[in-house]
Amino acid sequence: MKEPVEPDIFLAMLRASISLWRQQGKRGVWIKLPIKLVNLVETAVKEGFWYHHAEPSYLMLVYWIPETASTIPANASHRVGVGAIVFNDKREVLVVQEKSGRFRGTGVWKIPTGVVDEGEDVFMAAVREVKEETGIDTDFQEILAFRQSHKSFFGKSDLFFLCFLRPLSFDIQKQELEIEAAQWIPFEEYAAQPFAQKHELFKYIADLCLAKVDRTYAGFSPLPITSIFSDQISYLYSNVRDLKQSSSADRH
């Protein structure tokens, strides 16, 4: 649906189409209504359509024709977020204090975090969030760990990827809109915060930092791969260090 149409004309078109689709053995019907055609929503709903999902510019409605259980796929169920651990050579970690959200006014130093944009890769999102919040340029190294939680934002599940990055610049220029303060602080000071001692996620972040910096912990780095369906590039995250060692041993 792209062009404006009166609801009564739309209703006649819709009923005729559904009748034809039923004869043809069609099952699922999708109607994508641009926001400018919002006047047609009520008509579609009264004919048995229901909301599937909405975006800023359109509403998607669906209808199941046969007298069987619908197999129309559910709307996207997850939100993806990133947290960025950035260490410098002085054993300092890049941290921020936020102007909004649950940490507003608490004085808690936390790593830069944010949400992955649509069509954006996890490692690119981590680099972008650090740049936006602190002005620091970074080189993505690894995903150290990830967490899955449920019933969080808008009732959706949440995937949070904890990333390790190497700084390419060091002079902080914090974002004024969302960030109250940003600085490099000694890792021990970050880990010793009462809030960090109290909450498991913060404690695990500190443990992962030590495992990565002081020991041989290896996370997952992005390997570019070509899709089997097209020439589009995607990324396989794997333990590249052990993968290279294994490949080298096989060659010998």
N, C-alpha and C positions, 0 to 999 in steps of 0.2 A: 504494500500500500504506500503510494507516494503522493498521489494527487488528491486534493480535497473532494469529498463526495457527501451528499446528504445522507443522514442516517437511514431513511426509508429506502433509498436506492441501494445503499450498502447492505441492508438487511435482505433485500430481494436477491442481490448478487451472492451473498453468503449462503442463503438457503439453497439456491440453485447449484452452487459449487459443491456444497456438502452432499447433496443428493447425487451429483455426478461422481464425486469421489467415492461415495459408498458403493455405487454400481461398479466402479473400477477396482474395488477391493483395497482402496487406500485406507490407511489406519490413522496416522498422526497428522494433524494439521497445525501449522505454525503461522501466526499472523504477527508481523512486525509493524507496529504502528508508530510512526514518527510522532514526536511530541505535538506537532501542529495538527495532527488528526485525533487528538484526545477526545473529540466529540463522538468518536465511534466506539469507544471502550465499552460503554454501557450496553450498546446494541450487541456486541460480541459476547459479553458476559451473560446476557439474557438468553442467548442461543446455546449456552453450555460451555463456552470458553472460560479458562481460568488463567490467572497470572502465572507466568513462568519466571521471568526476571525483568528487571528494569535497569536502564542505563540513563545517563543524563539526557540523551537525545531521543530515546525510544522506549516503548514498552512491548515486551514479547508475550503474546497470549498463545495458548495451545488448546487443542481439542482432540479427544480420542473417539474415533468413530465406532469401532466394533463393540459388541457387548462382552468384552473381555477386559482383564486387568491392563491398564496402560503400561507401556514399556518406554514411554518418553523419558529420556534421561533427565535427572534432576539438575537444577542449576548448580554452578560451581560451588563447592563446599568448603574451600580453604582460602585463607588469607596467608600470604607469605611475608615474613619479616626478616630483617638482618640485624645483627649486632656486630660492631667492628672493634676488634682488639688491635691497637696500634702501639708498638713498642719502639722506643728509640735506643741508641747505643748507651745511654746513661741509665738504662733499666727503669725508665719512666714510661708511664702509660698515658695515652691521650684520653682525657675525660671531659665531661660536660655536666652542667647543671641546667635543667630545663625550666622554662617559664610557665609551662602548662602541664596538665596531667597529674598523675598521682605523686610525682616527685616535686611538684611546684612548692617552693618555699621550705623544703626539707633540708637543704644544704647537702644533699647526697650527691656525691660524684659518681657518675655512671659512664659507661662506654657509649659512643654514638650508636643510635638505633634508628630504624625506619622501616617503611613498607616498600616492598618491591613493586615497581610500576608494571602495568600491563605491557607484556612484550619485552620485559627487561630481564636479563640474566641475573642470577643471585650475586655473582662476583662483581658485576658492574654496579649493582645496587649498593653494595657495601662501599665501593670506591666513591660513588656519588654521594652517599649519605655523609661520609667523613668530610668530603669537600664542602658540601652545603653547610654543615653544622660548624665546622672549624676552620675551613679554608686550607686544610692540609691536603696535599697531593700524596697519593699512596699507590703502592704496587700490591695487588692482591696475591696472597700466598696460598692459603688453605682454608677450607671449612674444618674447624676443629670438632664441632659437634652440632647436633640439631635437636630441637624439642618439638613435640607435637602435643597440643592441648585442644580441648573441645569446648563448645558452647561459650565462646569468648565474644568476639566482635560480631554484632548482629546475629548471634546464635550460630555462627560459623566456627569451623575448626581453624586452628592457627598453627602454622609451621614457622619456627624461628630458627634461623641458621646463624651460628656463632662463627665469625670469620676472623682470620688472622691476616694482618696487612703490614707491609713495611713502609715507613714514611719516606717520601721523596723530597719533602720540604718540612720546615720546622716552625716557621713563624705563623702563629695562630691569628686568624681573622674570623671571629665568631659571627654566626648568623644572628642578627638583631631581633628578628621576629619571634623565634622559638627558643633561643638559647640565652640563658641568664649569664653563664660564664663558661669558659673553656680554657684548659691549661694542661701542661704536662705535669704529672705528679709522680713521686716515687711509687713503685708498685706496692711496696710494703704499706704505704699510707693508704692507698686505695683499698687494699685487702683488709686493713685494720678498722675500717669504718664500722660502727655498730650495726648499721643496716646490712652491710655486707656479711657480717658475722651471723646475723640472725636469719637471713633468707637463703634457702638452698641454692637457688639459681646463681646468686652472687658468689656463694662459696665455691660452686663448681666452676664458675668462670675463673676465679682466682687459681683453683687447682689446675685448670687447663693451661693457664698462662705459665705456671711454674713447670708443668710437664713439657710444654713446648720450648720454653726458653732455656731451662736448665737440664732437661733430659732429652730423650730421643723420640718423644711423641710425634707421630706423623699423622696429619689430617688428610683431607681430600682436596685435590687440585683439579681445575677444569681441563678436560681434554676435548678439543673440538672434534666433532664427528659429523658426518653427513647423514641426513635422514634417509631411511630406506624407501621413502615415498617421494622424496624430492631432493633438490640440491641444497636445501636449506640447512644451515649449520646450527647444531645444538651442542650441548656440552655434557660429557660424562664425567662425573666427579669421582676420583679414585685416589688411592694411596700411590702417588706417582713414584715416590722414592723406592718403595718395596717392589713396585711393578717393574721399574728399570733394573733393579738388582736381580729379580727373578729372570727377566729377559736376558740379561748379561750372562747369568749362570747357565741358562739353557743353550746359549750360543757356544759356550766353552765346553 
